[in-house]
Amino acid sequence: MGTDIHCFVEQKMYRTDTYETDPTGNWIWIHKTDHAGTWISIDKWTKDSMAILYPERNEGPVWNVEREDMVFTDRNYGLFAILANQRNSENMPYISAPRGLPEDVSPEIPLQIRALEGHDTTWFTAKELIDYNWDQVFEFEDENMNGEKIYETVNYRECGSRLLEVIHLIVARNNPADFRLIMTFDC
């Protein structure tokens, strides 16, 4: 049994147009801009029929993201170490210790993380991950099966290449600061 990653994606969306009714009940347009924005999950959520049919079992949330619908599920312990100090037996430098959930997380995500029994939950904006220095190489000393010392290297760009491809596909031509990845790990 190993460690897996569960990755959720949110997009910050801004409300820019507001319609209200005038005293006669007609809709009128009032332009207002929401500069703060709201984080909204853009994952593919599926209704769990068992949770609906048998609520007494407390089997989990009614809505969930199936593993095969998550944007990133690759098992890559080098990347887990780089992202959040997970499975980091060689003490590689990492981006950040697990941050927990952001205060303004989409309400569906914490329910699924709880059902997954996720641990060491963290998050990053797509901009943070794109801007990170992936051009690092970490070297460490190890032993082979005969007890001889050998030197291993971890290329950060190789470890993160698949995740970065996924991020670029999600962001496309949008602002990377408006996308956030919420990650949790399980064993």
Rosetta blueprint (number, residue, H / E / L):
1 M L
2 G L
3 T L
4 D E
5 I E
6 H E
7 C E
8 F E
9 V E
10 E E
11 Q E
12 K E
13 M E
14 Y L
15 R L
16 T L
17 D E
18 T E
19 Y E
20 E E
21 T E
22 D L
23 P L
24 T L
25 G L
26 N L
27 W E
28 I E
29 W E
30 I E
31 H E
32 K L
33 T L
34 D L
35 H L
36 A L
37 G L
38 T E
39 W E
40 I E
41 S E
42 I L
43 D L
44 K L
45 W L
46 T E
47 K E
48 D L
49 S H
50 M H
51 A H
52 I H
53 L H
54 Y L
55 P H
56 E H
57 R H
58 N L
59 E L
60 G L
61 P L
62 V L
63 W E
64 N E
65 V L
66 E L
67 R H
68 E H
69 D H
70 M L
71 V L
72 F L
73 T L
74 D L
75 R L
76 N L
77 Y H
78 G H
79 L H
80 F H
81 A H
82 I H
83 L H
84 A H
85 N L
86 Q L
87 R L
88 N L
89 S L
90 E L
91 N L
92 M L
93 P L
94 Y L
95 I L
96 S L
97 A L
98 P L
99 R L
100 G L
101 L L
102 P L
103 E L
104 D L
105 V L
106 S L
107 P L
108 E H
109 I H
110 P H
111 L H
112 Q H
113 I H
114 R H
115 A H
116 L H
117 E L
118 G L
119 H E
120 D E
121 T E
122 T E
123 W E
124 F E
125 T E
126 A H
127 K H
128 E H
129 L H
130 I H
131 D H
132 Y L
133 N L
134 W L
135 D L
136 Q L
137 V E
138 F E
139 E E
140 F E
141 E E
142 D E
143 E E
144 N L
145 M L
146 N L
147 G L
148 E L
149 K E
150 I E
151 Y E
152 E E
153 T E
154 V E
155 N E
156 Y H
157 R H
158 E H
159 C H
160 G H
161 S H
162 R H
163 L H
164 L H
165 E H
166 V H
167 I H
168 H H
169 L H
170 I H
171 V H
172 A L
173 R L
174 N L
175 N L
176 P H
177 A H
178 D H
179 F E
180 R E
181 L E
182 I E
183 M E
184 T E
185 F E
186 D E
187 C L
